[in-house]
Amino acid sequence: MKQQKAMLIALIVICLTVIVTALVTRKDLCEVRIRTGRRRL
């Protein structure tokens, strides 16, 4: 049981990390696009 709980906690932590990094990189990409768009205009 302890191993299963540890595995679940590890999976949850990994999933949260992936989601957070995806959100952060998407925001950065959007900011870069907006900045380049403003420069072109």
N, CA, C and O atoms as a CHARMM CRD file, in Angstrom:
* protein
*
  164
    1    1 MET  N      0.82100  -1.20200   0.00000 PROA 1      0.00000
    2    1 MET  CA     0.00000   0.00000   0.00000 PROA 1      0.00000
    3    1 MET  C      0.86200   1.26200   0.00000 PROA 1      0.00000
    4    1 MET  O      0.54900   2.23900  -0.68100 PROA 1      0.00000
    5    2 LYS  N      1.93800   1.22800   0.76300 PROA 2      0.00000
    6    2 LYS  CA     2.79600   2.40700   0.82200 PROA 2      0.00000
    7    2 LYS  C      3.41800   2.69000  -0.54000 PROA 2      0.00000
    8    2 LYS  O      3.54500   3.84600  -0.94300 PROA 2      0.00000
    9    3 GLN  N      3.80700   1.62600  -1.24900 PROA 3      0.00000
   10    3 GLN  CA     4.39900   1.81600  -2.56900 PROA 3      0.00000
   11    3 GLN  C      3.37500   2.40600  -3.53100 PROA 3      0.00000
   12    3 GLN  O      3.71800   3.27000  -4.33800 PROA 3      0.00000
   13    4 GLN  N      2.13200   1.95900  -3.46100 PROA 4      0.00000
   14    4 GLN  CA     1.09400   2.48700  -4.34400 PROA 4      0.00000
   15    4 GLN  C      0.85000   3.96400  -4.06100 PROA 4      0.00000
   16    4 GLN  O      0.69100   4.75600  -4.99000 PROA 4      0.00000
   17    5 LYS  N      0.81900   4.33700  -2.79300 PROA 5      0.00000
   18    5 LYS  CA     0.61800   5.74300  -2.44400 PROA 5      0.00000
   19    5 LYS  C      1.78800   6.58000  -2.94100 PROA 5      0.00000
   20    5 LYS  O      1.59100   7.68100  -3.45700 PROA 5      0.00000
   21    6 ALA  N      2.99500   6.06800  -2.79100 PROA 6      0.00000
   22    6 ALA  CA     4.17000   6.79500  -3.25900 PROA 6      0.00000
   23    6 ALA  C      4.12400   6.95400  -4.77600 PROA 6      0.00000
   24    6 ALA  O      4.46000   8.01600  -5.30000 PROA 6      0.00000
   25    7 MET  N      3.71100   5.91000  -5.47700 PROA 7      0.00000
   26    7 MET  CA     3.60800   5.98000  -6.93800 PROA 7      0.00000
   27    7 MET  C      2.56200   7.01400  -7.34800 PROA 7      0.00000
   28    7 MET  O      2.79400   7.79800  -8.26700 PROA 7      0.00000
   29    8 LEU  N      1.42300   7.01900  -6.67900 PROA 8      0.00000
   30    8 LEU  CA     0.37600   7.99400  -7.00000 PROA 8      0.00000
   31    8 LEU  C      0.85700   9.41200  -6.75100 PROA 8      0.00000
   32    8 LEU  O      0.62300  10.30000  -7.57100 PROA 8      0.00000
   33    9 ILE  N      1.51900   9.63000  -5.63900 PROA 9      0.00000
   34    9 ILE  CA     2.03800  10.96400  -5.32800 PROA 9      0.00000
   35    9 ILE  C      3.05900  11.38600  -6.38200 PROA 9      0.00000
   36    9 ILE  O      3.04800  12.53100  -6.83500 PROA 9      0.00000
   37   10 ALA  N      3.93400  10.47300  -6.76900 PROA 10     0.00000
   38   10 ALA  CA     4.94100  10.78500  -7.78400 PROA 10     0.00000
   39   10 ALA  C      4.27300  11.12600  -9.10800 PROA 10     0.00000
   40   10 ALA  O      4.67000  12.08700  -9.76800 PROA 10     0.00000
   41   11 LEU  N      3.27200  10.36200  -9.50500 PROA 11     0.00000
   42   11 LEU  CA     2.57000  10.63600 -10.76200 PROA 11     0.00000
   43   11 LEU  C      1.86700  11.98500 -10.71200 PROA 11     0.00000
   44   11 LEU  O      1.88800  12.73400 -11.68900 PROA 11     0.00000
   45   12 ILE  N      1.25400  12.29600  -9.59300 PROA 12     0.00000
   46   12 ILE  CA     0.56800  13.58900  -9.45400 PROA 12     0.00000
   47   12 ILE  C      1.57000  14.73500  -9.55400 PROA 12     0.00000
   48   12 ILE  O      1.31000  15.73200 -10.22600 PROA 12     0.00000
   49   13 VAL  N      2.70400  14.59400  -8.89200 PROA 13     0.00000
   50   13 VAL  CA     3.72800  15.64400  -8.93500 PROA 13     0.00000
   51   13 VAL  C      4.24400  15.82400 -10.35700 PROA 13     0.00000
   52   13 VAL  O      4.40800  16.95300 -10.81900 PROA 13     0.00000
   53   14 ILE  N      4.49900  14.72400 -11.04900 PROA 14     0.00000
   54   14 ILE  CA     4.99600  14.80100 -12.42700 PROA 14     0.00000
   55   14 ILE  C      3.96500  15.47300 -13.32400 PROA 14     0.00000
   56   14 ILE  O      4.30700  16.34100 -14.12700 PROA 14     0.00000
   57   15 CYS  N      2.70200  15.07400 -13.18800 PROA 15     0.00000
   58   15 CYS  CA     1.64000  15.67100 -14.01100 PROA 15     0.00000
   59   15 CYS  C      1.52600  17.17000 -13.74900 PROA 15     0.00000
   60   15 CYS  O      1.42100  17.96000 -14.68700 PROA 15     0.00000
   61   16 LEU  N      1.54700  17.55700 -12.49400 PROA 16     0.00000
   62   16 LEU  CA     1.45400  18.97800 -12.16400 PROA 16     0.00000
   63   16 LEU  C      2.63700  19.74800 -12.73900 PROA 16     0.00000
   64   16 LEU  O      2.47100  20.85600 -13.24700 PROA 16     0.00000
   65   17 THR  N      3.82100  19.16600 -12.66000 PROA 17     0.00000
   66   17 THR  CA     5.00800  19.83400 -13.19400 PROA 17     0.00000
   67   17 THR  C      4.89000  20.02500 -14.69900 PROA 17     0.00000
   68   17 THR  O      5.20300  21.09600 -15.21900 PROA 17     0.00000
   69   18 VAL  N      4.44100  18.99600 -15.39300 PROA 18     0.00000
   70   18 VAL  CA     4.27800  19.08400 -16.85300 PROA 18     0.00000
   71   18 VAL  C      3.24100  20.14300 -17.20600 PROA 18     0.00000
   72   18 VAL  O      3.45300  20.93500 -18.12400 PROA 18     0.00000
   73   19 ILE  N      2.13100  20.16500 -16.49100 PROA 19     0.00000
   74   19 ILE  CA     1.07400  21.14500 -16.77500 PROA 19     0.00000
   75   19 ILE  C      1.57800  22.56500 -16.53500 PROA 19     0.00000
   76   19 ILE  O      1.34200  23.45400 -17.35200 PROA 19     0.00000
   77   20 VAL  N      2.26300  22.77700 -15.43200 PROA 20     0.00000
   78   20 VAL  CA     2.76500  24.12100 -15.11000 PROA 20     0.00000
   79   20 VAL  C      3.77600  24.58000 -16.15000 PROA 20     0.00000
   80   20 VAL  O      3.71000  25.72000 -16.61000 PROA 20     0.00000
   81   21 THR  N      4.71000  23.71300 -16.52800 PROA 21     0.00000
   82   21 THR  CA     5.71000  24.10200 -17.52400 PROA 21     0.00000
   83   21 THR  C      5.04600  24.38300 -18.86300 PROA 21     0.00000
   84   21 THR  O      5.45300  25.30700 -19.56800 PROA 21     0.00000
   85   22 ALA  N      4.03300  23.60700 -19.22600 PROA 22     0.00000
   86   22 ALA  CA     3.32800  23.84300 -20.48900 PROA 22     0.00000
   87   22 ALA  C      2.64800  25.20700 -20.46400 PROA 22     0.00000
   88   22 ALA  O      2.71500  25.95000 -21.44300 PROA 22     0.00000
   89   23 LEU  N      2.00200  25.53700 -19.36700 PROA 23     0.00000
   90   23 LEU  CA     1.32900  26.83500 -19.26200 PROA 23     0.00000
   91   23 LEU  C      2.33700  27.97700 -19.32100 PROA 23     0.00000
   92   23 LEU  O      2.09500  28.98300 -19.98700 PROA 23     0.00000
   93   24 VAL  N      3.45100  27.83200 -18.63800 PROA 24     0.00000
   94   24 VAL  CA     4.46300  28.89600 -18.61800 PROA 24     0.00000
   95   24 VAL  C      5.04600  29.10000 -20.00900 PROA 24     0.00000
   96   24 VAL  O      5.18300  30.24000 -20.45300 PROA 24     0.00000
   97   25 THR  N      5.39200  28.02200 -20.70500 PROA 25     0.00000
   98   25 THR  CA     5.97900  28.15700 -22.03300 PROA 25     0.00000
   99   25 THR  C      4.96500  28.72700 -23.00900 PROA 25     0.00000
  100   25 THR  O      5.33900  29.50100 -23.89000 PROA 25     0.00000
  101   26 ARG  N      3.71000  28.37300 -22.88200 PROA 26     0.00000
  102   26 ARG  CA     2.68500  28.92900 -23.77000 PROA 26     0.00000
  103   26 ARG  C      2.55200  30.42200 -23.55400 PROA 26     0.00000
  104   26 ARG  O      2.42800  31.17300 -24.52100 PROA 26     0.00000
  105   27 LYS  N      2.57600  30.87100 -22.31300 PROA 27     0.00000
  106   27 LYS  CA     2.48800  32.30300 -22.03400 PROA 27     0.00000
  107   27 LYS  C      3.69000  33.03000 -22.63000 PROA 27     0.00000
  108   27 LYS  O      3.53900  34.10300 -23.21400 PROA 27     0.00000
  109   28 ASP  N      4.87200  32.45700 -22.48800 PROA 28     0.00000
  110   28 ASP  CA     6.07200  33.08000 -23.03900 PROA 28     0.00000
  111   28 ASP  C      5.97700  33.16300 -24.55600 PROA 28     0.00000
  112   28 ASP  O      6.32400  34.19000 -25.13900 PROA 28     0.00000
  113   29 LEU  N      5.51200  32.09400 -25.20900 PROA 29     0.00000
  114   29 LEU  CA     5.38300  32.10000 -26.65900 PROA 29     0.00000
  115   29 LEU  C      4.37900  33.15600 -27.09500 PROA 29     0.00000
  116   29 LEU  O      4.61400  33.85800 -28.07900 PROA 29     0.00000
  117   30 CYS  N      3.27200  33.27900 -26.38600 PROA 30     0.00000
  118   30 CYS  CA     2.27100  34.29100 -26.73100 PROA 30     0.00000
  119   30 CYS  C      2.85800  35.68900 -26.57600 PROA 30     0.00000
  120   30 CYS  O      2.62000  36.55300 -27.42000 PROA 30     0.00000
  121   31 GLU  N      3.61700  35.92300 -25.51600 PROA 31     0.00000
  122   31 GLU  CA     4.21900  37.23400 -25.30700 PROA 31     0.00000
  123   31 GLU  C      5.20300  37.55700 -26.42200 PROA 31     0.00000
  124   31 GLU  O      5.25400  38.69200 -26.89600 PROA 31     0.00000
  125   32 VAL  N      5.98000  36.57500 -26.84000 PROA 32     0.00000
  126   32 VAL  CA     6.94400  36.80000 -27.91800 PROA 32     0.00000
  127   32 VAL  C      6.20900  37.13400 -29.20600 PROA 32     0.00000
  128   32 VAL  O      6.62100  38.04200 -29.92800 PROA 32     0.00000
  129   33 ARG  N      5.13900  36.42500 -29.50700 PROA 33     0.00000
  130   33 ARG  CA     4.36500  36.68500 -30.72300 PROA 33     0.00000
  131   33 ARG  C      3.76400  38.07900 -30.68900 PROA 33     0.00000
  132   33 ARG  O      3.78300  38.79500 -31.69000 PROA 33     0.00000
  133   34 ILE  N      3.23100  38.46300 -29.53300 PROA 34     0.00000
  134   34 ILE  CA     2.62500  39.79200 -29.41400 PROA 34     0.00000
  135   34 ILE  C      3.70200  40.86300 -29.60000 PROA 34     0.00000
  136   34 ILE  O      3.46800  41.86300 -30.27800 PROA 34     0.00000
  137   35 ARG  N      4.86000  40.66300 -29.01300 PROA 35     0.00000
  138   35 ARG  CA     5.94200  41.64200 -29.13300 PROA 35     0.00000
  139   35 ARG  C      6.39100  41.77100 -30.58200 PROA 35     0.00000
  140   35 ARG  O      6.56600  42.88400 -31.07700 PROA 35     0.00000
  141   36 THR  N      6.58000  40.64200 -31.27100 PROA 36     0.00000
  142   36 THR  CA     7.01000  40.70700 -32.66600 PROA 36     0.00000
  143   36 THR  C      5.91200  41.33700 -33.51200 PROA 36     0.00000
  144   36 THR  O      6.20600  42.07400 -34.45300 PROA 36     0.00000
  145   37 GLY  N      4.65700  41.06000 -33.19200 PROA 37     0.00000
  146   37 GLY  CA     3.54200  41.65200 -33.92800 PROA 37     0.00000
  147   37 GLY  C      3.52400  43.16300 -33.76400 PROA 37     0.00000
  148   37 GLY  O      3.27100  43.88400 -34.73000 PROA 37     0.00000
  149   38 ARG  N      3.78100  43.64600 -32.58100 PROA 38     0.00000
  150   38 ARG  CA     3.79800  45.08300 -32.33600 PROA 38     0.00000
  151   38 ARG  C      4.95700  45.73300 -33.08600 PROA 38     0.00000
  152   38 ARG  O      4.81300  46.83400 -33.61600 PROA 38     0.00000
  153   39 ARG  N      6.07700  45.07200 -33.13200 PROA 39     0.00000
  154   39 ARG  CA     7.23100  45.63000 -33.84200 PROA 39     0.00000
  155   39 ARG  C      6.94300  45.73500 -35.33400 PROA 39     0.00000
  156   39 ARG  O      7.32500  46.71300 -35.97700 PROA 39     0.00000
  157   40 ARG  N      6.26800  44.72600 -35.88400 PROA 40     0.00000
  158   40 ARG  CA     5.94700  44.74500 -37.31300 PROA 40     0.00000
  159   40 ARG  C      4.95700  45.85600 -37.63000 PROA 40     0.00000
  160   40 ARG  O      5.07300  46.52600 -38.65700 PROA 40     0.00000
  161   41 LEU  N      3.97400  46.05100 -36.73800 PROA 41     0.00000
  162   41 LEU  CA     2.98400  47.09400 -36.98300 PROA 41     0.00000
  163   41 LEU  C      3.62800  48.46800 -36.79600 PROA 41     0.00000
  164   41 LEU  O      2.96000  49.49000 -36.95700 PROA 41     0.00000
